[in-house]
Amino acid sequence: MIKPLFKSEVVGGRKKIKHVKKVLSVTLAASLCALLLLTGCSTSTQKAAESAQTKPAAKPDKVTIMLDWTPNTNHTGLYVAKDKGYFSKEGLDVQIVPPSSQGTVEQLVATGKADFGISAQEQVTDARVQGLPLVSIATILQHNTSGFASLKSKNIQTAKDFEGKTYGGWGLPSETETIKALMEKEHADFNKVKIINIGDADPIASMSKGSIDLTWIFYGWEGIQAELAGTPLNMMWIKDINPALDDYTPVLVTSEKMIKEKPDVVRRFTQAVSEGYQYAIKNPDDAANILIKNAPEEDQKLIKKSQAWISKQYQADASQWGVQKASVWHNYAQWMFEHKLLDKMIDTNKAFTNDFLPKA
């Protein structure tokens, strides 16, 4: 309302009134222009906001990770990352797939048939000798948690006790060399132990039946199985035989091509997986429930007890989950080379990287 302005100006006569009308017209015109400008800006801003809201979100990057075996507590962090939305948060649509009959995990990841995979330091080292461009981007367990197991009733406590016994394993050259190294260290006769291949047979059951006297187990799964079955074991830990044998197993791998062409995908994937394992470290019981949901065919009691044990092993004494040491990679490759498990030595610094882990 402009009444006060008009009232104060009318006293000076008609000429003054005309002048006021003129000023008033200009003022009204200016106000109208300003209003139109503001309305236009408001409309433009509103349209821009509506456009931003209706613009479709970027599609997540689809990636696959291939397991090395049936789902178990080595893999829990992957399922946690998927279940808790850590992959989605990083803009990833991740498919967790079982091993394939079309080739090994190492072959399929190195050739791009799978984006990521679960492998082990031994397999990565061997793959690189064969020219496969495979790279470990994180270790799932900080130390080797495997070892030679025997029924406590057999009283096998030293390598000398291997003499006259039957060892059942997978038929890998590395098994034979490790047994030989242990027996030589303790001045035992390697020729007096019988080595047979039991394939995929249950090693604990094979010992209980008397088919074999000792075997190589991964304690976080098969050792816990024995505990649940009430089968006492004697363990000779691999890492105690020789510090060089404290290798990384299992590890998370990808290809050199993936690292070169899609480093951001590798980084986001590794960040999400790291978050998944960190959750499993802090919340083993809930993490076990997530694995059970994704592997309903597995023994739930085994998963629960295994998870409680292995959650402490994921990071162990390291500064953060997943970090790898150059010395571990070099020393194990050197041991393999010295025991003729490798045709040539490799540049182990190219076999692994910590670059994609979260900054500690």
N, C-alpha and C positions, 0 to 999 in steps of 0.2 A: 504494500500500500504506500502511495507517494503523497498523501494528503498533507503532512507537515511541511514538505518542501513547497508545495503550491501555495499554502496559506502564508508563509513567510514572504513570498515573492510578490503576491498580488497587491500589496500596499502601494507600490510605486507606480501604478497606473497600467493602462492597456499595453503600452510598448513593452513594459517589463513582463507582462503576462505572456506576450508573444515570444519574448526571449526565453521565458521559462518553458513554454511549450516546445520551442525548438530544442532546448537542452534536454527536455524530457524525451523528445522523440529520438534524439541521438542516444541517450542513455538506454532507452528501451530497446533500440536496435542493437546496441552493443551487447546488452544483456541477453537478447534473443540469440545473437550469434554465438555468444559464449555457451549458452545452454545447448545449442545445436551441436557445437563442437564437443562438449562434454558428453552429450548423448551418443554422438558418433563414436567417441573414444570408448565409452562404456560398452556400446554394442560390439565394437571391434574386439575389445578385451574379452567380452563374454563369448563371442564366436570363437576366438582363439582358444579359450579355456575348454569350450565344448569340443572343439576339434581335437585338442590334446587328449580329452577324455575318451573320445570315440576312436582315436587312432589305435589300431591293434598292436598289442605288445609283441616284442620280438620273439620269434619262435625259439624254444630252447635248443641247444646243440645236442643232437643224439649221439651217444657214445656207448660202446659195449666194453665190459670187462669180463674176461674169461677166467674161471676158477681153475685151480690145479687138481681139485678133488671134489667130492661131495661137500655140501656146506657144513662147516664146522667152526669152532671158536677162533680159528685163525682168520676167519672171514667176517667176524661179527661187526667190525667197524663199517664195512661196506653196507650191510643191511641196516645198521643204525643210521648211516648217512642218508639212505633212501627213505627209511621210515620217518625220520625226524624232519625231512624236508631240506637237509643241508645241500643236496645236489640241486634241488629246485631253486634254492636261494642263490646258487651260483649260475643259474641259467642253463642247467644240464638235465637232460632226460637220459638216465642211465639204465641200461639193461645188463643185469648180471646173468651170465650164461655158463652152463656146465662145460667141462672139457669136451673136445670134439674128436671124432674118429678120423677127421680129415687131416690131422697133423698135431704136433705138440703145441702147447701154449706158446712156447718160444718161437716156433716157426710161424704160427698164425699171427702173432702180434708183430713180429719183425717184418712180415710181408703185408701188413695192413688189413688182414682178415678180421682182426679184433683190434680195438684201439688201445686197450690196456689188458694186463693179465697178472696172475699170481704165479710166481716162479720161485727160484732159490738162487743164491749166489753161485753155487756149483754149476747149475744149468745155464745161467747167464754167461759165466766165464767160458764154458764149453761152447756155447752158441757163438760167442764173439770170435773164438778161435776158428770156427767154421765160416766166419764171414757174415753172420747174421747181425744186423745193426740194432741190437737190443740194449736198452739202458734201464737200470734200476733207479727209480725215483723216490723210493722210501723202503725202509725195512719194517716189516710188521712186528717182528720180535727183535729185541736188542741183543739177545744172546742165543746161542744154539742150545735148545732145551731137549735135545735127543741124547740117547745113550744106549749102551748094551744092557739088556735086561735079562734076568734069569729068575726062576722061581727060588725063593729064599731057601726052600728045602734042598735045593741042589748045592748050596754052599759055594757058589762060584763068586769069589770075591776079588780075585786078581787075574791078570792075563795068563798066568801060569796054570790057573784052573781051567783054561780053555782046552788044554791038551786032553785028547781023548773024548772031546765033546762034539756035538753036532750043532752047527750054527745055521739058522734058517733066515734067509733074507730075500732081496729083490733081484739078485744076480747082477748087481752093478759093479764095475771095476773098482769104484771108489770104496765100496764096502771091503773088498778083499785087501786093498792097500791100507785101509784104516786098521783093520784087524792085524795085519802084518806089522804095521808100525807100532801098535800097542804091545804086541807080543815080543817084538824085538827090544822095545824099551825095557821090558821086564824080564829079558833073557829067557823067554819061553820059545818052544819049537813050533813055528807056524805050521809045519807039515803034519803035525799031530791033531789038527782040528779039521773036522769034516764040514765043508760048506755046501749047502743045498739051496735051491731056489724054491721058495714057497709061494711066490707070486702074490696074489691078493688075499691069501688065506689069513684068517685072524691069528696074529702072532701069539697072543696070550692063550687062546684056545689050543693052538698047536703045541705050546709048551705044556699046558695042562694035560693034553692027551699023551704026551711023551714022544711026539714026532720029532721034536727038536729040544735042545737043552738051553739055548740062548738065542736072542734075536736083537735087532736094532729097533727101538721104538721112539716115538715122539711122546714124551711124558704128558704133555698137556691134554692129550686125547686118550692114547692107549694105556698110559700109566694110570690115569684117572679111572679108566674102564676096569683095570685090575683092582684098584682100591674099592670100587663099588661092588665088585664080585667077591671081595674078601680074599684076594689072592696076593699075598705078600711077595714083593719083588726085591731083588738086589739090583742096584743101578750103578753102572760105571759111566759117568757123564763124558760125552765126546770132548767137551771143552777142557776137561781136566787131563786128557791124554797129551795134548799139545796145544799151546795158546793159538797156534795158527789154525786149528780146527774149530775155533769159536767163530764160525762164519755166520752170515746172515741167512736165515731160512725160516719163513718165506719172505719174499720181497715183492714189491709192486713194480711192474715193468711197463714200458712203452717202447716205441721205436724212435730211432733218430729222426726219421721223416716227420713223425708226429710232433716232436720237439721243435723241429725247424719250421714246419708249416703252420702248426696250431699251438704255439707256446701258451697262449692265453687259456685255451681249453685244458691243456695239461696242468697249468697253474690252478685253475678253478677246481678241476677234478681232485687234485692233490690236497687243496685246502679243505674241501668237503670231506674227503676220506679222513684226513687228520682230525677234523672235528668229530667224526664218527668214532674213531678210536679213543679220543680224549674222553668222550662221553662214556664209552665202555670201561675205561680205566676208573672213572669216578662212580659209575653206576652199574656194576657188574650184574646185579640181579635183574634190573630192568633190561639191560642189553641182552641178557640170556633169553628173556621173554620175547624180545624182538626176533632173535635168531630162531627160537622155537616156532614162532608164527610163520617164518619163512622156510623152515625145514621141519614140518610136522611129522615126517617119517622117522626122524632121529629120536634117540632115547632122551627124554626130557630131563631125567635125573642126571644123565651124563653131561648134557649141555650146561645145566646149572652148576654142577661141581667143577666142571672143566673151566667154565667162565670165571668162577671165583678164583681159581688158581692162575689162569693165564692172563687175567687183567693186570696182575702185578708184574707180568713179564713183558708186556707190550713196550713200555718205556724203560722199566728197570732203573738202571743208574745213569741213563742218558739225560742230557739237558732238555730234550724234547722228544716226542714220539717221532719215529721215522728217520731220524738223523743217522747217517752212515759215515764211518771213518775210512780214510784212504788206506791206513795201515792194515785194516781188516781185509780189504779187497786185495791189497798187494800180497800180504803174507799167505793168504789161502791159495791164491793163484801160484805163488812161488812153491808152496807145498805140493800142489797138484803137478806142477811142471817137474819138480824133483822126483816125484814118484811115477813119472811117465804117464800121467793121466791127461796131459796136454802135449800136443805136438810142438807147440811153441809158446813162448811167453807173450802175453798181451799187455797193452797199455791199460792198466786197470783204472786209471783216472778217467778214461772214456766209458767205462762200464757202468758208472753210477754218477748221480748228481744229487745235491741237496738244494739246488736252486729253486725248486718249486714248492718247498715246504714253507709253512707260515714263518714269518720272521720271529725269532725267539725274543 
